[in-house]
Amino acid sequence: MSGTVKTLKPPYYAVIFTSQRTDGDNGYGNMAKKMVDLASKQSGFLEMESARDDQLGITVSYWESLETIKSWKENLAHKVAQEKGKSEWYKNYSVRICRVERDYSFEG
C-alpha cells in the first residue's frame, strides 16, 4: 500500500524499514508483493504504508505487539526474502521498532 494509513488506536507498534536498493529488479517486485500479502495475513498485523524514490525506500508496518513483530520476523517465507535482500536487493537497510503512544491525522 502507498500513501498514509488510517489513524489506529494506540498503543501499537511500528516497524520502520529504511533501505537503499541495488540496481535492477532481480525479482524484488514480485517478492515484495508476496511479502505484503503474507504480512497482512499474520496475526497482529494492523496496516502498512510505503514510499520509494530513486535513492531511498521507507516501509512502515504496524503491529499489535512486540510478540507479533517477532513472529513475522521468524516467518519462514519472510526469512527467505530477508536473505535475498541481503544478497541481492539492498545496498543497505535499517530496521527500527517503536511503540506508538499517540497519533493524529489531517485530511484536507
LOKOL-124051 format. One line per field, with one value per atom (N, C-alpha, C): residue number from 1; residue in one letter; atom name; x, y, z. Coordinates in steps of 0.02 Angstrom, whole numbers. Layout:
<atoms>
nr <- NUM, ...
rest <- A, ...
atom <- CA, ...
x <- X, ...
y <- Y, ...
z <- Z, ...
</atoms>
This chain:
<atoms>
nr <- 1, 1, 1, 2, 2, 2, 3, 3, 3, 4, 4, 4, 5, 5, 5, 6, 6, 6, 7, 7, 7, 8, 8, 8, 9, 9, 9, 10, 10, 10, 11, 11, 11, 12, 12, 12, 13, 13, 13, 14, 14, 14, 15, 15, 15, 16, 16, 16, 17, 17, 17, 18, 18, 18, 19, 19, 19, 20, 20, 20, 21, 21, 21, 22, 22, 22, 23, 23, 23, 24, 24, 24, 25, 25, 25, 26, 26, 26, 27, 27, 27, 28, 28, 28, 29, 29, 29, 30, 30, 30, 31, 31, 31, 32, 32, 32, 33, 33, 33, 34, 34, 34, 35, 35, 35, 36, 36, 36, 37, 37, 37, 38, 38, 38, 39, 39, 39, 40, 40, 40, 41, 41, 41, 42, 42, 42, 43, 43, 43, 44, 44, 44, 45, 45, 45, 46, 46, 46, 47, 47, 47, 48, 48, 48, 49, 49, 49, 50, 50, 50, 51, 51, 51, 52, 52, 52, 53, 53, 53, 54, 54, 54, 55, 55, 55, 56, 56, 56, 57, 57, 57, 58, 58, 58, 59, 59, 59, 60, 60, 60, 61, 61, 61, 62, 62, 62, 63, 63, 63, 64, 64, 64, 65, 65, 65, 66, 66, 66, 67, 67, 67, 68, 68, 68, 69, 69, 69, 70, 70, 70, 71, 71, 71, 72, 72, 72, 73, 73, 73, 74, 74, 74, 75, 75, 75, 76, 76, 76, 77, 77, 77, 78, 78, 78, 79, 79, 79, 80, 80, 80, 81, 81, 81, 82, 82, 82, 83, 83, 83, 84, 84, 84, 85, 85, 85, 86, 86, 86, 87, 87, 87, 88, 88, 88, 89, 89, 89, 90, 90, 90, 91, 91, 91, 92, 92, 92, 93, 93, 93, 94, 94, 94, 95, 95, 95, 96, 96, 96, 97, 97, 97, 98, 98, 98, 99, 99, 99, 100, 100, 100, 101, 101, 101, 102, 102, 102, 103, 103, 103, 104, 104, 104, 105, 105, 105, 106, 106, 106, 107, 107, 107, 108, 108, 108
rest <- M, M, M, S, S, S, G, G, G, T, T, T, V, V, V, K, K, K, T, T, T, L, L, L, K, K, K, P, P, P, P, P, P, Y, Y, Y, Y, Y, Y, A, A, A, V, V, V, I, I, I, F, F, F, T, T, T, S, S, S, Q, Q, Q, R, R, R, T, T, T, D, D, D, G, G, G, D, D, D, N, N, N, G, G, G, Y, Y, Y, G, G, G, N, N, N, M, M, M, A, A, A, K, K, K, K, K, K, M, M, M, V, V, V, D, D, D, L, L, L, A, A, A, S, S, S, K, K, K, Q, Q, Q, S, S, S, G, G, G, F, F, F, L, L, L, E, E, E, M, M, M, E, E, E, S, S, S, A, A, A, R, R, R, D, D, D, D, D, D, Q, Q, Q, L, L, L, G, G, G, I, I, I, T, T, T, V, V, V, S, S, S, Y, Y, Y, W, W, W, E, E, E, S, S, S, L, L, L, E, E, E, T, T, T, I, I, I, K, K, K, S, S, S, W, W, W, K, K, K, E, E, E, N, N, N, L, L, L, A, A, A, H, H, H, K, K, K, V, V, V, A, A, A, Q, Q, Q, E, E, E, K, K, K, G, G, G, K, K, K, S, S, S, E, E, E, W, W, W, Y, Y, Y, K, K, K, N, N, N, Y, Y, Y, S, S, S, V, V, V, R, R, R, I, I, I, C, C, C, R, R, R, V, V, V, E, E, E, R, R, R, D, D, D, Y, Y, Y, S, S, S, F, F, F, E, E, E, G, G, G
atom <- N, CA, C, N, CA, C, N, CA, C, N, CA, C, N, CA, C, N, CA, C, N, CA, C, N, CA, C, N, CA, C, N, CA, C, N, CA, C, N, CA, C, N, CA, C, N, CA, C, N, CA, C, N, CA, C, N, CA, C, N, CA, C, N, CA, C, N, CA, C, N, CA, C, N, CA, C, N, CA, C, N, CA, C, N, CA, C, N, CA, C, N, CA, C, N, CA, C, N, CA, C, N, CA, C, N, CA, C, N, CA, C, N, CA, C, N, CA, C, N, CA, C, N, CA, C, N, CA, C, N, CA, C, N, CA, C, N, CA, C, N, CA, C, N, CA, C, N, CA, C, N, CA, C, N, CA, C, N, CA, C, N, CA, C, N, CA, C, N, CA, C, N, CA, C, N, CA, C, N, CA, C, N, CA, C, N, CA, C, N, CA, C, N, CA, C, N, CA, C, N, CA, C, N, CA, C, N, CA, C, N, CA, C, N, CA, C, N, CA, C, N, CA, C, N, CA, C, N, CA, C, N, CA, C, N, CA, C, N, CA, C, N, CA, C, N, CA, C, N, CA, C, N, CA, C, N, CA, C, N, CA, C, N, CA, C, N, CA, C, N, CA, C, N, CA, C, N, CA, C, N, CA, C, N, CA, C, N, CA, C, N, CA, C, N, CA, C, N, CA, C, N, CA, C, N, CA, C, N, CA, C, N, CA, C, N, CA, C, N, CA, C, N, CA, C, N, CA, C, N, CA, C, N, CA, C, N, CA, C, N, CA, C, N, CA, C, N, CA, C, N, CA, C, N, CA, C, N, CA, C, N, CA, C, N, CA, C, N, CA, C, N, CA, C, N, CA, C
x <- 42, 0, 44, 24, 59, 13, 41, 1, 3, -45, -48, -104, -94, -143, -193, -248, -296, -266, -291, -266, -289, -241, -254, -260, -288, -296, -234, -196, -136, -154, -107, -39, -35, 12, 29, 102, 129, 200, 209, 263, 282, 351, 357, 421, 438, 492, 513, 572, 563, 614, 637, 698, 726, 781, 780, 827, 851, 909, 935, 941, 911, 910, 972, 987, 1036, 1004, 1043, 1016, 977, 925, 886, 834, 784, 731, 751, 779, 803, 751, 687, 635, 608, 634, 613, 539, 514, 444, 395, 406, 362, 366, 427, 435, 404, 412, 383, 307, 276, 203, 184, 222, 208, 215, 265, 277, 222, 198, 143, 81, 67, 9, 16, 75, 86, 83, 115, 114, 43, 2, -66, -109, -86, -123, -95, -41, -10, -53, -56, -90, -55, -94, -66, -48, -52, -38, -95, -79, -130, -135, -77, -78, -7, 1, 66, 63, 118, 124, 196, 205, 271, 281, 344, 363, 434, 446, 513, 526, 587, 610, 671, 710, 768, 821, 824, 878, 856, 798, 778, 708, 700, 635, 620, 558, 536, 470, 469, 407, 395, 335, 317, 259, 269, 214, 195, 131, 103, 77, 92, 78, 49, 12, -20, 30, 85, 130, 200, 247, 315, 317, 273, 271, 249, 201, 178, 232, 270, 327, 379, 394, 443, 419, 356, 328, 335, 324, 332, 405, 451, 522, 544, 513, 532, 494, 446, 408, 457, 451, 499, 503, 447, 448, 480, 467, 496, 572, 594, 666, 701, 669, 697, 704, 652, 655, 709, 718, 770, 839, 851, 916, 929, 876, 883, 896, 864, 875, 948, 978, 1049, 1095, 1079, 1124, 1113, 1052, 1037, 1004, 959, 915, 934, 972, 986, 1060, 1076, 1144, 1151, 1098, 1097, 1024, 1013, 947, 953, 902, 897, 825, 818, 752, 748, 694, 680, 612, 607, 543, 525, 465, 442, 373, 361, 294, 260, 202, 163, 117, 128, 87, 29, 40, -11, -6, -61, -59, -119, -113, -169, -157, -208, -201, -242, -232, -267, -288, -347, -369, -398, -368, -389, -439
y <- -59, 0, 62, 113, 177, 228, 284, 337, 331, 363, 362, 317, 288, 242, 279, 245, 274, 277, 320, 325, 264, 230, 170, 191, 147, 164, 143, 191, 175, 141, 106, 96, 38, 44, -10, 0, -42, -40, -27, 8, 22, -7, -43, -67, -23, 15, 61, 30, 12, -19, 32, 55, 105, 71, 79, 42, 81, 60, 81, 19, 20, -38, -43, -104, -115, -100, -100, -88, -148, -136, -189, -218, -250, -279, -346, -390, -455, -495, -488, -524, -489, -429, -393, -375, -350, -328, -383, -442, -499, -520, -523, -543, -491, -428, -375, -382, -396, -406, -466, -520, -581, -567, -527, -513, -468, -421, -378, -421, -466, -510, -556, -585, -630, -594, -536, -497, -479, -460, -439, -495, -557, -615, -638, -607, -626, -601, -641, -620, -558, -508, -448, -393, -407, -356, -306, -242, -190, -154, -133, -91, -82, -56, -43, 17, 55, 110, 111, 133, 129, 185, 207, 258, 243, 255, 244, 294, 321, 359, 324, 358, 325, 304, 337, 325, 289, 304, 283, 253, 199, 169, 167, 181, 177, 140, 86, 49, 46, 63, 60, 11, -40, -87, -78, -87, -75, -141, -152, -216, -206, -257, -254, -259, -298, -311, -329, -328, -349, -423, -463, -534, -548, -509, -520, -497, -446, -425, -480, -509, -564, -623, -639, -694, -681, -620, -603, -609, -584, -589, -661, -707, -777, -819, -788, -824, -850, -914, -946, -912, -896, -862, -793, -759, -693, -700, -753, -764, -773, -809, -817, -749, -707, -640, -598, -605, -567, -586, -649, -672, -647, -649, -623, -548, -515, -443, -428, -467, -456, -473, -525, -548, -514, -489, -464, -395, -378, -321, -256, -259, -199, -184, -119, -96, -91, -68, -63, -54, -68, -56, -49, -21, -18, -32, -60, -76, -43, -8, 24, 2, -16, -38, 12, 39, 93, 77, 99, 96, 163, 160, 221, 234, 289, 308, 352, 393, 441, 451, 464, 483, 527, 564, 604, 615, 638, 648, 708, 727, 782, 761, 776, 766, 832, 858, 923, 917
z <- 0, 0, 0, -34, -33, -3, 18, 48, 123, 155, 228, 251, 309, 337, 380, 394, 439, 509, 550, 618, 657, 687, 727, 800, 841, 912, 951, 978, 1017, 1083, 1113, 1088, 1039, 994, 947, 928, 886, 869, 794, 778, 709, 696, 640, 616, 556, 562, 508, 473, 409, 369, 317, 322, 277, 236, 170, 129, 68, 44, -20, -63, -122, -167, -210, -232, -284, -351, -404, -471, -497, -535, -565, -518, -546, -505, -476, -516, -493, -453, -471, -436, -374, -360, -299, -299, -355, -358, -341, -370, -355, -282, -256, -186, -139, -155, -113, -109, -166, -166, -124, -130, -90, -16, 3, 74, 102, 63, 87, 98, 51, 57, 117, 125, 181, 248, 252, 315, 335, 285, 300, 329, 320, 347, 414, 437, 500, 559, 610, 671, 699, 717, 747, 697, 632, 582, 580, 578, 577, 509, 483, 423, 398, 337, 309, 263, 260, 212, 188, 125, 94, 45, 39, -10, -34, -98, -126, -181, -182, -239, -268, -308, -340, -290, -233, -186, -121, -97, -30, -29, 8, 19, 94, 111, 181, 182, 220, 231, 306, 326, 396, 402, 443, 457, 530, 544, 610, 638, 702, 734, 804, 826, 892, 950, 940, 996, 972, 1018, 1002, 984, 1015, 1000, 928, 903, 834, 784, 802, 760, 757, 814, 817, 776, 780, 741, 666, 644, 574, 553, 595, 579, 570, 608, 607, 556, 520, 469, 416, 398, 353, 284, 254, 189, 195, 250, 262, 271, 304, 312, 245, 198, 131, 98, 103, 74, 107, 173, 208, 181, 170, 145, 74, 31, -37, -35, 12, 20, 34, 79, 97, 39, 1, -51, -119, -132, -199, -203, -158, -169, -135, -80, -42, -38, -47, -32, 43, 75, 148, 171, 233, 263, 338, 368, 441, 461, 520, 548, 616, 627, 692, 715, 778, 807, 862, 856, 900, 928, 989, 1017, 1005, 974, 960, 1019, 1052, 1110, 1092, 1041, 1020, 945, 912, 843, 827, 772, 746, 673, 638, 566, 544, 481, 450, 380, 361, 292, 267, 214, 188, 133
</atoms>
